[in-house]
Amino acid sequence: QLPDLKDAEAVQKFFLEEIQLGEELLAQGK
């Protein structure tokens, strides 16, 4: 589910969280 693309702050927060999730998965070697 994407945030409201007109809400820059929500979009930025969404991408930061996605990046953190991706880094955690990479750190686990998956």
C-alpha positions as CSV (number, residue, x, y, z in Angstrom):
1,Q,0.0,0.0,0.0
2,L,1.5,3.3,-1.1
3,P,1.2,6.5,0.9
4,D,-0.6,9.6,-0.5
5,L,1.9,10.7,-3.1
6,K,0.8,14.3,-2.5
7,D,2.0,14.0,1.1
8,A,5.8,14.3,0.7
9,E,6.5,13.6,4.4
10,A,4.4,10.3,4.3
11,V,6.2,9.3,1.1
12,Q,9.6,10.0,2.6
13,K,8.8,8.0,5.8
14,F,7.5,5.1,3.6
15,F,10.7,4.9,1.6
16,L,12.9,5.1,4.7
17,E,11.0,2.2,6.3
18,E,11.2,0.1,3.1
19,I,15.0,0.8,2.9
20,Q,15.5,-0.2,6.5
21,L,13.5,-3.4,6.0
22,G,15.6,-4.3,2.9
23,E,18.9,-3.6,4.8
24,E,17.7,-5.9,7.6
25,L,17.0,-8.7,5.2
26,L,20.3,-8.3,3.5
27,A,22.1,-8.3,6.9
28,Q,20.4,-11.7,7.6
29,G,21.7,-13.0,4.3
30,K,18.3,-13.7,2.7
